[in-house]
């Protein structure tokens, strides 16, 4: 994929996504936890990268989850191996909702966009199309009946 031009690989090579960690951790991590019971949260930087995938590929949360499971390029971009747990659509939605309620979503996307601008880069937003297979009725006429 590198040879044919993987845009996510190029993006990973030019953007240090760790620059978003302080803002994300400040707004998303529960700093008042009394103990470590419960499931360990997904990494906040990875979740932000999932938001980027959803936005720039115009995917619903369900499609984002599916594409992460299905596409090696998405998993590589997120730093996931084939056996790693992938956030489900509800987890993705909840992460976005929490950031939105705290009023930092657009600020983070603006910071990301400004950083790309400073490098002379832009992201061309795309849309992935779902393939649907529809059975077409067959015509059973013989040669003479078709004329």
Buried (B, 14 or more C-beta within 10 A) or exposed (E): EEEEEBEBEEBBEEBEBEEBBEBBEEBBEEEEEEEEEEEEEBBBBBBBBBBBBBBBBEBEBEBBBBBBEEBEBBBBBBEBEEEEEBBBBEBBBBBBEBBEEEEBBEEBBEBBEEBBEEEEEEEEEEEEEEEEEEEEEEEEEEEEEEE
